[in-house]
Amino acid sequence: MASVRNTGAFVAAISMSMVLFSYFLCTYRSKRKTPFSLSKNKNPINGLIHAVGNTPLIRINSLSEATGCEILGKCEFLNPGGSVKDRVAVKIIEEALESGQLVCGGVVTEGSAGSTAISLATVAPAYGCKCHVVIPDDAAIEKSQILEALGATVERVRPVSITHRDHYVNTARRRALEANELASKSKKSEQIDGKFSDQIDCCMSDGEKKGSIFSSYCNGGFFADQFENLANFRAHYQGTGPEIWEQSGGRLDSFVAAAGTGGTVAGISSFLQEKNPNIKCFLIDPPGSGLFNKVTRGVMYTKEEAEGKRLKNPFDTITEGIGINRLTQNFKMAKLDGAYRGTDKEAVEMSRYLLKNDGLFLGSSSAMNCVGAVRVAQSLGPGHTIVTILCDSGMRHLSKFYDAQYLSEHGLTPTATGLEFLGI
């Protein structure tokens, strides 16, 4: 009988041990976090549009350690369309649909150096619309290829001054008017059964068919006008700015970014300074742009203009989508405390440095923004938190910004081993 009791006690002890082991193992697993675990509280996102925004704010380790500041980058390249311009595209189209300026089946036209165009081409189909893009022919060829793959029609034009009727922005504005004129003709031409023509070519002469690039559109056009349309500003004032504030816990000292349309720097700076007037906001400006002088001296001009050597295309820079020589309605909304100049060589060197040290494969404007972040860190000194925008990845910049031969021809071959190109 004693043997039976001993055996029972032994089994009970083993059972109790297994229960305790299972309890501690489950507790350990529940507390342990892996990058591949799925949260049961998260629901699927409702379509492409709702995937835009809420991008991560990351610490750029190499720059933070080199400067003694916390340098944070907002990863806008993780938006569905691959750039910060996704926010702008969504806001512009939604406001246009709400106002009736754009209708389902209409075509959105835009003049863009690339990113906004790609974002519009990405999100327009989700709203039942089409996209026509006018792009300068010196933009990286892969941008045109991406646009065409997305189903947009692409019109490449030579780079000229904004005052020229054939500037890509002015051309895009005309295309919207043309689409509206053709839509008007279509509505006036009713078929026998009383329904409007599905295709615009049914009401056009042979000459009109050959001369029009909108022969398949019947619901009119809408010019997105990213430079002057304040939906651009609102996208960042209502979205990107609040996200940065929340993700940083409001603990930031400065924000810095370059400007093209001005919407990003204006929307974010306005929001952040409303939340805390002590947050310093700065511009980083590329070669050929007059914004640095406008911010620091109150006068819009470039070095080339001061020397009487202004060219027809003043944007003699490898960076795309940033730099401008006029004040847009969006940029006028910016709340800036100062500005820094950046160079093409600094942007190229910074991109390679971040790729090597942080695994960040960034485009030209993102690299320039990081140059600006280091400049701000050097000015403010250690112990500050600085936020910038990582606009897009390097995938759209392979034929120029990441092409060794192109860089060599322009004297921009990267040679730095560290941050010595910024004096560190």
C-alpha positions in Angstrom: 0.0 0.0 0.0 2.9 2.4 0.8 4.3 1.8 -2.6 1.0 2.8 -4.2 0.9 6.0 -2.0 4.4 6.9 -3.0 3.7 6.4 -6.7 0.5 8.5 -6.4 2.5 11.3 -4.7 5.2 11.2 -7.3 2.6 11.4 -10.2 0.9 14.3 -8.4 4.2 16.1 -8.0 5.0 15.6 -11.7 1.6 16.9 -12.7 1.9 20.0 -10.5 5.4 20.7 -12.0 4.0 20.4 -15.6 1.1 22.8 -14.7 3.6 25.3 -13.3 5.9 24.9 -16.2 3.1 25.5 -18.7 1.9 28.5 -16.8 5.3 30.2 -16.8 5.9 29.2 -20.4 2.6 30.8 -21.5 3.3 33.9 -19.4 6.8 34.2 -21.0 5.4 33.9 -24.5 2.6 36.4 -23.9 5.2 39.0 -22.7 7.7 38.2 -25.4 7.3 40.4 -28.5 8.5 39.3 -31.9 8.5 41.4 -35.1 6.2 38.8 -36.7 3.5 38.6 -34.1 0.0 39.7 -35.1 -2.2 41.7 -32.8 -5.7 40.4 -32.4 -7.0 43.9 -31.8 -6.1 45.2 -35.2 -8.6 44.9 -38.0 -7.9 44.8 -41.7 -7.6 48.3 -43.3 -10.5 49.2 -45.6 -8.9 49.6 -49.0 -5.9 51.4 -50.4 -7.0 54.9 -49.4 -7.1 54.1 -45.7 -3.6 52.7 -45.9 -2.3 56.2 -46.6 -0.7 57.9 -43.6 0.2 56.8 -40.1 3.7 56.0 -41.2 6.4 55.2 -38.6 8.6 57.8 -37.0 12.1 56.2 -36.6 15.3 57.2 -34.9 18.1 57.6 -37.5 20.7 56.0 -35.4 23.9 57.0 -37.2 23.0 60.7 -37.4 21.7 60.7 -33.8 24.9 59.2 -32.4 27.1 61.5 -34.6 25.4 64.7 -33.5 24.3 64.0 -29.9 20.8 64.8 -30.9 17.8 62.6 -31.4 17.2 62.8 -35.2 13.9 61.2 -36.2 12.7 60.5 -39.7 9.0 60.2 -40.7 9.0 57.2 -43.1 6.7 58.5 -45.8 8.2 56.1 -48.3 6.1 53.4 -46.7 2.8 54.9 -48.0 1.1 52.7 -50.7 2.3 54.9 -53.5 5.8 55.1 -52.1 6.0 58.8 -51.1 4.7 61.6 -48.9 2.6 62.8 -51.8 0.1 60.1 -51.3 -1.4 62.2 -48.6 -1.7 65.2 -50.9 -3.2 63.1 -53.7 -6.0 61.7 -51.5 -6.8 65.1 -50.0 -6.9 66.9 -53.4 -9.1 64.2 -55.0 -11.5 63.9 -52.0 -12.0 67.7 -51.8 -12.5 67.9 -55.6 -15.2 65.2 -55.5 -16.9 66.8 -52.6 -17.0 70.2 -54.4 -18.2 68.7 -57.7 -15.1 69.9 -59.6 -14.3 66.3 -60.2 -16.8 63.5 -60.9 -16.4 59.7 -61.0 -15.0 58.8 -64.4 -13.2 62.1 -64.8 -9.6 62.6 -65.4 -7.2 64.3 -62.9 -4.4 66.2 -64.6 -1.2 67.4 -63.0 2.2 68.8 -63.8 4.7 67.1 -61.6 8.4 66.2 -61.4 7.3 62.7 -60.4 6.1 61.9 -56.9 2.8 63.7 -56.9 2.0 62.3 -60.3 2.7 58.8 -59.1 0.6 59.2 -56.0 -2.3 60.6 -58.1 -2.0 57.7 -60.6 -2.0 55.3 -57.6 -5.1 56.6 -55.8 -7.2 57.9 -58.6 -8.5 54.5 -59.7 -9.7 53.9 -56.1 -12.1 56.9 -56.7 -13.1 55.7 -60.1 -11.0 58.4 -61.9 -8.2 58.4 -64.4 -5.0 60.4 -64.5 -3.0 62.4 -67.1 0.4 63.6 -66.1 2.7 66.2 -67.7 6.3 65.7 -66.6 9.5 67.5 -67.5 11.6 65.4 -69.8 14.7 65.7 -67.5 13.1 63.8 -64.7 14.3 60.3 -64.0 13.0 58.0 -66.7 11.8 55.4 -64.2 9.2 57.8 -63.0 7.5 57.9 -66.4 7.7 54.1 -66.6 6.0 53.8 -63.2 3.3 56.2 -64.2 2.6 54.3 -67.4 2.5 51.0 -65.5 0.0 52.5 -63.1 -2.3 53.3 -66.1 -1.7 57.0 -66.3 -1.1 58.8 -69.6 2.2 60.6 -69.6 3.2 63.7 -71.5 6.9 64.6 -71.3 7.8 68.3 -72.1 11.0 70.3 -72.1 11.9 72.2 -68.9 11.0 75.9 -69.3 10.2 78.8 -67.0 6.8 78.8 -65.2 6.0 81.9 -67.2 6.2 79.9 -70.5 2.9 78.5 -71.7 4.5 75.1 -72.2 5.8 74.7 -68.7 4.6 71.4 -67.5 2.3 72.9 -64.9 0.7 75.3 -67.5 0.3 72.4 -69.9 -1.4 70.3 -67.3 -3.8 73.1 -66.6 -4.7 73.3 -70.3 -5.3 69.6 -70.5 -8.0 69.8 -67.8 -9.7 72.6 -69.8 -9.5 70.5 -72.9 -11.1 67.5 -71.2 -13.9 69.7 -69.9 -14.6 71.1 -73.3 -14.7 67.6 -74.8 -17.0 66.5 -72.1 -19.3 69.4 -72.8 -19.5 68.4 -76.4 -20.2 64.8 -75.5 -23.2 65.8 -73.3 -24.6 67.8 -76.1 -24.5 64.8 -78.4 -27.2 62.5 -77.3 -27.7 59.0 -78.8 -31.0 57.8 -80.2 -31.8 55.8 -77.0 -31.5 59.0 -74.9 -28.3 58.0 -73.1 -25.1 60.0 -73.3 -22.2 58.5 -75.2 -19.9 56.3 -73.2 -17.0 57.4 -75.4 -16.3 61.0 -76.3 -15.1 60.1 -79.8 -18.7 59.4 -81.0 -19.3 63.1 -80.9 -16.0 64.3 -82.4 -14.9 64.9 -85.9 -12.0 62.9 -87.3 -9.8 66.0 -86.9 -10.7 66.3 -83.3 -10.1 62.6 -82.6 -6.6 62.9 -84.1 -5.7 66.1 -82.2 -7.1 65.1 -78.8 -5.3 63.1 -76.1 -8.6 62.7 -74.2 -10.5 60.8 -76.9 -11.6 58.1 -74.4 -12.7 60.5 -71.6 -16.2 61.7 -71.3 -16.6 63.0 -67.7 -14.4 66.0 -67.8 -11.1 67.0 -66.2 -9.8 68.5 -63.0 -6.4 70.2 -62.6 -5.0 69.1 -59.3 -2.8 72.2 -59.0 -0.6 70.9 -56.2 1.5 74.1 -56.0 -1.5 76.4 -55.3 -4.2 74.1 -54.1 -4.4 74.5 -50.3 -5.6 70.9 -50.0 -1.9 70.2 -50.1 -1.3 72.3 -47.0 -4.4 70.8 -45.3 -3.2 67.2 -45.9 -0.1 67.9 -43.7 -1.7 70.3 -41.3 -4.5 67.7 -40.5 -2.5 64.5 -41.0 1.3 64.5 -41.0 1.7 67.2 -38.4 -0.6 65.6 -35.8 1.0 62.3 -36.4 4.5 63.7 -35.7 3.2 65.4 -32.5 1.6 62.2 -31.3 4.4 59.8 -32.2 7.1 62.1 -30.6 4.9 62.6 -27.5 5.2 66.3 -28.2 8.8 66.1 -27.2 10.6 67.7 -30.1 12.6 70.8 -30.5 12.8 71.3 -34.2 11.4 70.3 -37.6 13.3 70.7 -40.9 12.5 69.9 -44.5 12.9 71.1 -48.1 10.1 72.6 -50.1 8.8 72.1 -53.7 5.2 73.0 -53.6 5.6 74.0 -49.9 2.7 72.0 -48.7 4.7 69.6 -46.4 6.9 72.2 -44.7 3.9 74.6 -44.4 1.4 72.2 -43.0 3.7 70.6 -40.5 5.4 73.8 -39.3 2.0 75.5 -38.8 0.6 72.6 -36.8 3.6 72.1 -34.6 4.1 75.8 -33.8 0.4 76.0 -32.8 1.0 73.1 -30.4 4.2 74.6 -29.1 5.6 78.0 -30.3 9.0 77.0 -29.0 9.4 74.3 -31.7 11.9 75.8 -34.3 11.0 75.0 -37.9 13.6 75.4 -40.7 13.9 75.0 -44.5 16.7 73.2 -46.2 17.0 74.5 -49.8 18.8 72.9 -52.8 20.9 74.7 -55.5 19.0 76.9 -57.9 16.2 77.6 -55.5 15.3 81.1 -54.3 13.5 80.1 -51.1 16.6 80.3 -48.9 17.0 84.0 -49.7 13.2 84.6 -49.3 13.3 83.1 -45.8 16.5 84.7 -44.6 16.5 88.0 -46.4 12.9 88.5 -47.5 13.8 88.6 -51.2 13.3 85.9 -53.7 16.4 85.5 -55.9 19.2 83.1 -56.5 23.0 83.5 -56.8 22.6 83.2 -60.6 20.1 86.0 -60.7 22.3 88.2 -58.5 25.1 87.7 -61.0 22.9 88.3 -64.0 23.4 84.7 -65.2 20.0 83.2 -64.7 19.3 80.4 -67.1 15.9 79.4 -68.6 15.9 76.4 -66.3 17.3 77.6 -63.0 16.9 74.3 -61.2 20.4 73.1 -61.8 20.3 70.4 -59.2 20.3 66.6 -59.0 17.5 66.7 -56.4 14.0 66.2 -57.8 10.7 67.7 -56.5 12.3 70.3 -54.3 13.4 73.9 -54.9 11.5 76.7 -56.6 11.8 80.3 -57.6 8.3 81.6 -56.8 6.1 81.8 -53.8 3.2 79.3 -53.9 0.0 79.7 -51.9 1.1 76.6 -49.9 4.5 77.9 -49.0 3.0 81.2 -47.9 1.4 79.2 -45.0 4.8 78.1 -43.6 5.9 79.2 -40.2 9.7 79.2 -40.4 12.4 80.3 -38.1 15.3 80.1 -40.6 16.8 78.3 -43.6 19.9 76.4 -44.6 21.5 75.7 -47.9 22.3 72.2 -49.1 24.4 71.1 -52.0 24.0 68.2 -54.5 27.2 66.7 -53.3 26.0 66.7 -49.7 22.8 65.0 -50.7 24.6 62.3 -52.6 27.1 61.7 -49.8 24.3 61.6 -47.2 22.3 59.0 -49.2 25.3 56.7 -49.4 26.1 57.2 -45.7 22.6 56.4 -44.6 22.5 53.3 -46.8 25.8 52.0 -45.4 25.1 52.8 -41.8 21.3 52.6 -41.3 20.1 50.5 -44.3 18.0 53.4 -45.4 17.7 53.6 -49.2 16.4 57.1 -49.8 15.6 59.4 -52.6 17.3 62.8 -53.3 14.9 65.0 -51.4 15.0 62.6 -48.4 18.8 62.8 -48.4 18.7 66.6 -48.5 16.2 66.6 -45.6 18.7 64.6 -43.6 21.5 67.1 -44.5 19.1 69.7 -43.1 18.6 67.7 -39.9 22.4 67.6 -39.3 22.7 71.3 -39.9 20.0 72.0 -37.4 21.7 69.7 -34.9 25.0 71.5 -35.3 23.2 74.8 -34.8 21.2 73.8 -31.7 23.8 71.6 -30.1 23.5 68.2 -28.5 20.5 67.1 -26.5 17.8 68.2 -28.9 15.1 66.3 -30.8 14.9 67.0 -34.5 12.3 65.6 -36.9 12.5 65.5 -40.7 10.7 63.8 -43.6 11.9 60.7 -45.5 9.9 61.5 -48.6 10.5 58.6 -50.8 12.9 55.7 -51.4 15.8 55.5 -53.9 13.8 53.2 -56.2 12.7 56.2 -58.3 16.2 57.7 -58.6 18.2 54.9 -60.1 19.0 56.5 -63.5 20.4 59.7 -62.0 20.9 60.0 -58.3 22.1 56.4 -57.9 23.8 56.1 -61.3 27.6 56.1 -61.0 28.2 57.3 -64.6 25.7 60.2 -64.3 27.3 61.3 -61.0 30.8 61.1 -62.4 29.8 63.3 -65.4 28.5 65.9 -63.0 31.4 65.8 -60.6 29.2 64.2 -57.8 30.9 60.8 -57.3 30.6 60.1 -53.5 34.0 59.8 -51.7 33.2 60.3 -48.1 33.8 57.6 -45.5 31.8 59.3 -42.7 30.1 62.7 -42.2 33.2 64.8 -43.0 31.3 66.4 -45.9 29.2 68.1 -43.1 32.2 68.9 -40.9 31.7 66.0 -38.5 
